[in-house]
Amino acid sequence: MHDVAAYILDKAGPMTAMKLQKLVYYSQAWHFVWDDEVLFPEPIEAWANGPVVPALYAKHRGRYTVEAPWPGGRIDALTDAQRESIDEVLNAYGDFTAQQLSVLSHSERPWQEARQGLQPLERGSEVIDPAVMADYYGSLLQEGSPSEPVRGSTVPED
């Protein structure tokens, strides 16, 4: 997961720690849909502000903004397919603010299911099930949702 964070920061530049968390989450979700494998083994938890990788949080705790180089991350450790997945996520979600990404993740089934029984601002550490992520995001791909990344598509230049 540190390799993924390093790649995101290298490609997208400095950002809030919250935004990095959400982009890492979406990279994991979509890579699992497209390649039927996880990008990293660390669990993602459903915190009050959205999905969070606790191991990533431990590295940026107390920092509002994060930037490259990311400690412990090796971009060259990622495969071409992994980079392609992350690139597609950055194309689809990279212009969103941290708050917009948080709101979006709150509207989606993986985070909602992991948060069942908790109040909106209540602390929680339930793991978001990767199988639920794959099922949910895979169903969006099948529906052809225009707001979701489509791997292999070309993004028009502005």
C-alpha positions in Angstrom: 0.0 0.0 0.0 3.0 2.3 0.5 4.0 1.6 -3.1 0.5 2.7 -4.2 0.6 5.9 -2.1 4.1 6.7 -3.5 2.8 6.3 -7.1 -0.3 8.4 -6.5 1.7 11.2 -4.9 4.4 11.1 -7.6 1.7 11.3 -10.4 -0.8 13.7 -8.7 1.4 15.8 -6.5 0.8 17.0 -2.9 -2.7 16.5 -1.5 -4.5 16.1 1.8 -3.9 12.9 3.7 -7.7 12.3 3.5 -7.7 12.5 -0.3 -4.7 10.1 -0.5 -6.6 7.6 1.6 -9.6 7.7 -0.7 -7.5 7.4 -3.9 -5.7 4.4 -2.4 -9.1 2.9 -1.6 -10.5 3.4 -5.1 -7.2 2.1 -6.6 -7.6 -1.1 -4.5 -11.3 -1.5 -5.4 -11.0 -1.0 -9.2 -7.8 -3.0 -9.5 -9.6 -5.9 -7.9 -12.4 -5.6 -10.3 -10.2 -5.3 -13.4 -7.5 -7.8 -12.5 -9.1 -10.0 -9.9 -6.3 -9.4 -7.4 -5.7 -6.9 -4.7 -3.1 -4.2 -5.0 -2.0 -4.6 -1.4 -2.8 -7.0 1.5 -3.4 -4.4 4.2 -7.1 -4.1 5.3 -9.2 -1.0 4.6 -11.5 0.1 7.5 -14.8 2.0 7.3 -14.0 5.1 9.5 -16.4 7.9 10.0 -14.9 10.0 7.2 -14.7 7.1 4.8 -12.4 4.3 3.9 -9.0 4.4 5.6 -6.0 2.0 5.5 -4.8 2.1 9.1 -1.2 1.2 8.1 -1.1 4.3 5.8 -2.7 6.4 8.4 0.1 5.5 10.8 2.6 7.1 8.4 0.7 10.4 7.9 -1.0 10.8 11.3 -1.0 14.4 12.4 -0.2 15.7 8.9 -2.9 17.5 6.8 -0.9 17.5 3.5 1.3 14.7 2.2 3.7 14.7 -0.8 6.3 12.7 -2.6 8.6 11.1 -1.9 6.4 8.7 0.3 8.4 7.0 3.0 8.6 3.2 2.4 7.0 3.3 -1.0 8.7 2.0 -4.1 7.0 3.0 -7.4 9.2 0.5 -9.3 7.7 -2.4 -7.3 4.3 -1.9 -9.1 3.5 -3.9 -12.2 2.4 -2.2 -15.4 -1.2 -3.5 -14.8 -1.1 -2.0 -11.3 0.1 1.3 -12.6 -2.6 1.3 -15.3 -5.3 0.7 -12.7 -4.0 3.6 -10.5 -3.8 5.8 -13.6 -7.4 5.2 -14.4 -8.5 5.9 -10.9 -6.5 9.2 -11.0 -8.2 10.1 -14.3 -11.6 9.4 -12.8 -11.3 10.6 -9.2 -8.2 12.8 -9.2 -10.0 16.1 -9.6 -12.3 15.5 -6.7 -11.6 17.1 -3.3 -11.1 15.0 -0.2 -14.5 15.9 1.0 -16.2 15.0 -2.3 -14.4 11.6 -2.2 -15.6 11.1 1.3 -19.2 11.9 0.4 -19.0 9.6 -2.6 -17.6 6.7 -0.6 -20.4 7.2 2.0 -23.0 6.7 -0.7 -21.5 3.4 -1.8 -22.4 -0.1 -0.5 -19.0 -1.3 0.7 -18.5 1.5 3.2 -22.2 1.5 4.2 -22.2 -2.3 4.9 -19.1 -2.1 7.0 -20.6 0.8 9.0 -24.0 -0.9 9.7 -25.1 -0.2 13.3 -22.8 2.8 13.8 -23.9 6.4 14.1 -22.6 8.8 11.4 -19.7 10.2 13.5 -19.1 7.1 15.7 -15.7 5.6 15.6 -15.5 2.3 13.9 -12.8 -0.1 12.7 -14.8 -2.6 10.7 -12.9 -3.9 7.7 -14.4 -3.2 4.3 -14.7 -6.7 2.7 -12.7 -6.8 -0.6 -15.4 -9.2 -2.0 -18.1 -6.6 -1.4 -15.9 -4.0 -3.0 -15.4 -6.2 -6.1 -19.1 -7.0 -6.3 -20.2 -3.4 -5.9 -17.7 -1.8 -8.3 -18.0 -4.6 -10.7 -21.7 -4.0 -10.9 -21.1 -0.4 -11.7 -18.8 -1.4 -14.6 -21.5 -3.8 -15.9 -24.0 -1.0 -15.8 -21.6 1.2 -17.8 -21.8 4.0 -15.3 -20.2 7.0 -17.0 -18.9 8.4 -13.7 -16.7 5.4 -13.0 -13.3 4.7 -14.6 -13.3 2.3 -17.5 -9.9 0.6 -17.9 -8.4 0.9 -21.3 -10.5 3.9 -22.2 -9.0 7.1 -23.4 -9.6 10.3 -21.5 -10.1 13.3 -23.8 -7.6 16.0 -23.5 -8.9 19.5 -22.4 
